[in-house]
Amino acid sequence: MQAGTKPPMTRSQKLRWLSNQLINDAAADEKGGNTGTAISHYLQAADILLLLAKVEENYTTWKQYTDTAAKCQQRARALIALQPKAESV
């Protein structure tokens, strides 16, 4: 490997990066009024974080994953509750 090049990311690093990206995308979608997409991104991030937690052996890291996943799920629930109800025919 050449000096100055980074080693490739591990699978867990890629999943952490992806979950962070989804959370950032969800916040941007929410700010832009795109709540449906924001809900989807929050729930996808929560799923990834729970998968990471499932294989994590360190309690502190496990707790961070599960707490962040719970926050994503809560935010998705809040957005779902704020959406206007569809009129029934």
Secondary structure, 3 states (H helix, E strand, C coil): CCCCCCCCCCHHHHHHHHHHHHHHHHHHHHHCCCHHHHHHHHHHHHHHHHHHHHHCCCHHHHHHHHHHHHHHHHHHHHHHHHCCCCCCC
